[in-house]
C-alpha cells in the first residue's frame, strides 16, 4: 500500500485526483500507476485501469489470475468491472468511496449475479492516509 500511496501523491502533484494502484504477482510488483485522466485526456485512465492494462501487456494475457491489486480508493464501477473481467485474485483498497465506489458502495459490481468472477476483497488498508490525501486535494480546490 505504501507504493500505491506514493503513486497517489505523484498523481496529486500532477493535478490529478490522488489515487494510486499497484499490481502484484507472486509478491512482485509488475505495474504501478496513479490516476491520469486529465494528463492523458482519457476518462478511463484511472490508476486501476492503467495497471490492469500494463499487467495484461506484460503477461501477454487478458487474464491476470493470481494477481493482487492494491489501490488507495475503493474502485468505481468501471474499474470493478475490469477487475472482474481480468480475473484478479485479490483486491486491497484503502479508503471507501460512498459517493463513487463500485465494490462496497454504489453499484456493488461483485455482488451482481452477472459478475462471473469475484476477487477476495480487503478494504480499509491505509484508509487514514488515503483519505487524508483525498480530503487535502479537494479542500485545496474548493
C-alpha positions as CSV (number, residue, x, y, z in Angstrom):
1,X,0.0,0.0,0.0
2,X,3.0,2.3,0.5
3,X,3.8,2.2,-3.2
4,X,0.1,2.8,-4.1
5,X,0.1,5.8,-1.8
6,X,3.3,7.2,-3.4
7,X,1.6,6.8,-6.8
8,X,-1.4,8.7,-5.4
9,X,0.8,11.6,-4.1
10,X,2.5,11.8,-7.5
11,X,-0.9,12.0,-9.2
12,X,-1.9,14.8,-6.9
13,X,1.3,16.6,-7.7
14,X,0.4,16.4,-11.4
15,X,-3.1,17.9,-10.6
16,X,-4.9,14.5,-10.8
17,X,-7.2,13.1,-8.2
18,X,-4.8,11.3,-5.8
19,X,-5.5,7.6,-6.4
20,X,-2.7,5.1,-6.9
21,X,-2.6,1.5,-7.7
22,X,-0.1,-1.4,-7.7
23,X,-0.5,-4.8,-9.4
24,X,1.5,-7.7,-8.0
25,X,2.1,-11.3,-9.0
26,X,3.8,-13.7,-6.6
27,X,4.8,-10.9,-4.3
28,X,6.5,-8.9,-7.1
29,X,5.3,-5.5,-8.4
30,X,4.5,-5.8,-12.1
31,X,2.8,-2.4,-12.5
32,X,2.3,0.8,-10.6
33,X,0.4,3.9,-11.6
34,X,-1.6,6.9,-10.5
35,X,-4.7,8.5,-11.9
36,X,-4.1,10.3,-15.2
37,X,-7.4,11.1,-17.0
38,X,-6.6,14.8,-17.4
39,X,-3.0,14.4,-18.4
40,X,-3.7,11.6,-20.8
41,X,-7.0,13.1,-21.9
42,X,-8.6,9.7,-21.3
43,X,-11.6,9.3,-19.0
44,X,-10.7,5.6,-18.4
45,X,-7.1,6.4,-17.3
46,X,-7.9,5.6,-13.6
47,X,-5.0,4.1,-11.7
48,X,-6.6,0.7,-11.6
49,X,-7.2,0.6,-15.4
50,X,-3.6,1.7,-16.1
51,X,-2.1,-1.1,-14.0
52,X,-4.5,-3.7,-15.4
53,X,-3.6,-2.7,-19.0
54,X,0.2,-2.7,-18.2
55,X,-0.1,-6.0,-16.4
56,X,-2.0,-7.6,-19.2
57,X,0.6,-6.4,-21.8
58,X,3.5,-7.6,-19.6
59,X,1.9,-11.0,-19.0
60,X,0.6,-11.3,-22.6
61,X,-2.8,-12.2,-21.4
62,X,-6.2,-10.6,-20.6
63,X,-6.4,-12.9,-17.6
64,X,-4.5,-11.7,-14.5
65,X,-5.2,-14.7,-12.5
66,X,-3.1,-14.9,-9.3
67,X,-2.5,-11.2,-9.3
68,X,-3.2,-8.8,-6.4
69,X,-4.4,-5.3,-6.9
70,X,-3.6,-2.6,-4.3
71,X,-5.4,0.7,-4.7
72,X,-5.8,3.7,-2.4
73,X,-9.5,4.2,-3.0
74,X,-12.4,1.8,-3.5
75,X,-12.7,1.2,-7.2
76,X,-15.5,2.7,-9.2
77,X,-17.9,0.5,-11.1
78,X,-15.8,0.8,-14.3
79,X,-12.7,-0.4,-12.5
80,X,-14.5,-3.1,-10.6
81,X,-15.8,-4.4,-13.9
82,X,-12.3,-4.5,-15.3
83,X,-11.1,-6.2,-12.1
84,X,-13.7,-8.9,-12.6
85,X,-13.1,-9.4,-16.3
86,X,-9.3,-9.6,-15.8
87,X,-9.8,-12.3,-13.0
88,X,-7.7,-10.5,-10.4
89,X,-7.5,-12.8,-7.4
90,X,-7.4,-10.2,-4.6
91,X,-8.3,-6.6,-4.2
92,X,-6.9,-4.5,-1.4
93,X,-8.1,-0.9,-1.1
94,X,-7.6,2.0,1.3
95,X,-10.5,4.5,1.7
96,X,-14.1,3.5,0.9
97,X,-15.9,5.7,-1.5
98,X,-19.6,6.1,-0.5
99,X,-20.2,8.5,-3.5
100,X,-18.4,6.8,-6.4
101,X,-17.4,3.4,-5.2
102,X,-18.5,0.3,-7.1
103,X,-17.4,-2.5,-4.7
104,X,-18.9,-2.0,-1.3
105,X,-20.9,1.1,-2.2
106,X,-23.0,2.2,-5.3
107,X,-23.1,-0.5,-8.0
108,X,-21.6,-3.3,-5.8
109,X,-20.3,-4.9,-9.0
110,X,-19.0,-8.1,-7.4
111,X,-22.4,-8.8,-5.7
112,X,-24.3,-8.9,-9.0
113,X,-25.5,-12.2,-10.4
114,X,-24.0,-11.3,-13.8
115,X,-20.5,-10.9,-12.3
116,X,-18.6,-14.0,-13.4
117,X,-15.6,-13.5,-11.2
118,X,-15.4,-12.1,-7.7
119,X,-12.0,-11.3,-6.2
120,X,-11.3,-11.6,-2.5
121,X,-11.8,-8.0,-1.2
122,X,-10.0,-6.4,1.7
123,X,-10.9,-2.8,2.4
124,X,-9.6,-0.2,4.9
125,X,-5.9,-0.8,4.5
126,X,-4.1,2.6,4.6
127,X,-7.5,4.2,4.9
128,X,-6.4,7.1,7.1
129,X,-3.6,8.2,4.8
130,X,-5.5,7.6,1.6
131,X,-8.5,9.6,2.9
132,X,-6.3,12.4,4.1
133,X,-4.7,12.7,0.6
134,X,-8.1,12.9,-1.0
135,X,-9.5,15.4,1.6
136,X,-6.4,17.6,1.2
137,X,-6.6,17.5,-2.5
138,X,-10.2,18.5,-2.7
139,X,-10.0,21.1,0.1
140,X,-7.4,22.9,-2.0
141,X,-9.8,23.1,-4.9
142,X,-12.8,24.4,-3.1
